[in-house]
């Protein structure tokens, strides 16, 4: 079944006292384009890999991948300070070394360490980006799966709508096929009426009249165009029910169907049926713009 190019997916990863979110959105685009935003410096080394994973999963669309890091304290889950104990140890060792070199008798105390609290006391918990990086594949897979599900569901709705309009097209094409003989007969009747009006003033050759009707029939013959239209519609049905990306192929078929209709109108003239078909082709063109 065809897929839409519009979708949304999200994955969350709790780490320490924070929450790391990955959001993936997609919209219409002629090709596969990927934009990343808010990627933490600690994860920038994964950018190339992330792009390859998305490009391998989807055929077309503009994908917007964003990263959001939220401290749980900001959501009311925790409000305590966070200590970088490695830095605390470094400060203590530095003070102890200074005490020894300056031969200070006083022991290093907590009050001394708190003089350096701006260095090791943090308002937000430290982020272990290594852990995030190790789980990035799973996070991205979850976001892509959610997005693909939405694209598939919307694609299913688009497919049903396209099949409905293809049915309308087939009915109108049969109507035009049925009117082909009447167009030729009307021409023959008009020609005969004109000849009847001219009788007595010119000599009429019956064979010449028959020849003119045959020539007109050849010029008005739309069998080839109608056959191609029916073939294009059959290909459309195949694409709607196929598994691979079909948007570009459908767009090409619609261009060809427009071309065939213009040829038909130039041969037999416009009618309510030809106008209806062109309107339906435009409706299909708008639908196809959102198909992968």
DRENZA-439003 format. One record per residue (C-alpha): x, y, z. Coordinates in steps of 0.05 Angstrom, whole numbers, plus 32768, in hexadecimal, padded with zeros to 4 digits. Layout:
N
XYZ/...
This chain:
292
800080008000/801880467FF0/803180738028/802880BD8037/806480EA8040/8045810B807E/805380ED80C2/806C80F58109/809280C98139/80B180D1817E/80DC80A981AE/80F280B781F5/812E80A1821D/813380AE8268/817A80B9827F/819080CC82C5/8162810582DA/8152811A8292/812881058257/814381028211/8110810781D9/811880F9818E/80E281178161/80DC81068117/80AD812980E7/80A58123809C/8082814C8067/807D814C801B/80BD81527FF2/80D3813C7FAD/811081187FCA/812880FE800D/814281398036/81568136807F/815D817080AF/8178816980F6/816F819C812D/818481A38176/81B481698172/81DF816A81B2/822A817381A5/8235813181C9/820D810D8193/822481338155/825080F88141/821080D08133/81F481018100/820E80DD80C2/81F4809A80DC/81B080B780ED/81A880D480A6/81BA80908087/8187806B80B2/814E809A809F/8161809B8056/8163804F8055/811D804A8074/80F6807C804A/80F3808C8000/80DC80D57FFE/80CA810F802C/80EA81478053/80FC812C8098/8105815880D4/812A8136810E/8130815C814F/814C814B8194/8132816581D6/8154815D8219/8128816C8255/813C8169829E/8108814482C7/8111817B82FB/80F281AA82C9/80B5817D82C8/80B0817A8314/80CE8135831E/810D814C8341/8127818D835D/8168817B8381/81AD8193836A/81DA81658343/8223815C8357/825B81488329/8280811D835B/82BC8115832E/82C58161832E/82BA8162837A/82F281308382/832081598355/83118198837F/831F817383BF/8361815683A6/8376819B838D/836781BA83D2/838B818283F6/83C8818B83C9/83C681D683D5/83C181CB8421/83FD819E841E/842881CC83F4/84178209841F/841E81E18460/83D981F48478/83C481CF84B7/837981D684AD/8357819A848D/833081A1844C/82E681A5845F/82A381A6843B/829F81F28445/82E081F8841D/82C381CD83E5/828381F583E1/82AC823283CC/82B1820E8389/826881F98385/825E821E8343/828E81EC8325/826F81AA833C/822781BB834F/81F881B98313/81B081CD830C/81A4819582DA/81BE814E82DD/81FA813D82B1/81E7811A8271/820880D9825F/820780E38213/822D80A2820B/81F0807D8225/81C380A581F7/81EF809581BC/81EE804B81CB/81A2804D81CA/819A807C818E/818C8044815C/8152802B8187/813880728192/813B80828148/811B803F8136/80E0804E8165/80D680948148/80DB807B8100/80AA8042810E/80778072812A/808080A180EF/807B806880BC/803B805080DD/801C809480D5/80348099808D/80178054807E/7FD38064809D/7FCE80A68077/7FE680828038/7FAE804F803F/7F7B80888042/7F9B80A98005/7F9A80667FE0/7F4F805D7FEB/7F4180A47FD4/7F6C809A7F95/7F4880597F84/7F05807D7F8A/7F1A80B37F59/7F3980807F29/7EF4805F7F27/7ED480A17F14/7F0980A97EDD/7EFB80647EC0/7EB080737EBC/7EBB80B57E97/7EED80957E67/7EB880627E55/7E87809B7E4A/7EB880BC7E19/7EC380797DF6/7E7880727DED/7E7280B77DCF/7EA880AB7D9B/7E78808D7D68/7E4580C47D73/7E7A80F97D65/7E8980DA7D21/7E3F80D17D12/7E30811A7D24/7E6881307CF5/7E4B81057CBD/7E0681227CC9/7E1F816A7CC7/7E46815B7C87/7E09813C7C67/7DDD81777C7C/7E0F81A77C5C/7E10817E7C1C/7DC4817D7C1A/7DC481C87C1E/7DF581CD7BE4/7DD0819B7BB7/7DBE81BA7B75/7DF881EA7B77/7E3181B97B76/7E3C81717B62/7E4381427B9E/7E7081047B9B/7E5780CF7BCD/7E9C80AE7BCE/7EBC80F07BE1/7E8B80F87C1A/7E9A80B27C33/7EE480C17C2E/7EDC81017C57/7EB780DB7C8D/7EEF80A77C90/7F2480DD7C95/7EFE80FF7CCD/7EF780BD7CF1/7F4280B37CED/7F5080F97D08/7F1E80EF7D40/7F3680AA7D53/7F4780AB7D9D/7F5080607DA6/7F9B80667DB2/7F93809C7DE6/7F5B80777E0A/7F8580377E0B/7FBF805D7E2B/7F91807E7E5E/7F76803A7E73/7FBD801F7E78/7FD280597EA4/7F96804D7ED2/7FA880037ED7/7FEF80177EEA/7FD380477F1E/7FAD800E7F3F/7FEC7FE47F41/8014801C7F62/7FDE802A7F96/7FE07FE17FAC/802C7FDB7FA7/805F7FDD7FDF/8094800C7FC6/809580587FBF/8064806B7F87/805C80B77F8A/808C80C87F51/806F80917F24/802880AA7F31/803C80F17F23/805980DB7EE0/801A80B47ECE/7FEF80F07EDD/8019811B7EAE/800F80E77E77/7FC480E37E85/7FBF812F7E7F/7FE3812B7E3C/7FB480F57E22/7F77811D7E36/7F91815C7E13/7F9981327DD4/7F5381167DDB/7F34815B7DE4/7F5A81757DA7/7F3C813C7D7E/7EF381387D95/7EEB817A7DB9/7EDC81887E02/7EA0816C7E27/7E8681657E6E/7EA981217E71/7EEE813C7E5C/7EE781777E8C/7ED581467EC4/7F11811A7EB5/7F4181557EB7/7F24816A7EFA/7F2E81247F15/7F7681227EFC/7F8381637F21/7F6681457F61/7F9381097F59/7FCF81357F4D/7FC481587F8F/7FBD81157FB3/7FFC80F97F93/802681337FAC/802281157FF2/803480CD7FDE/807A80B27FEC/
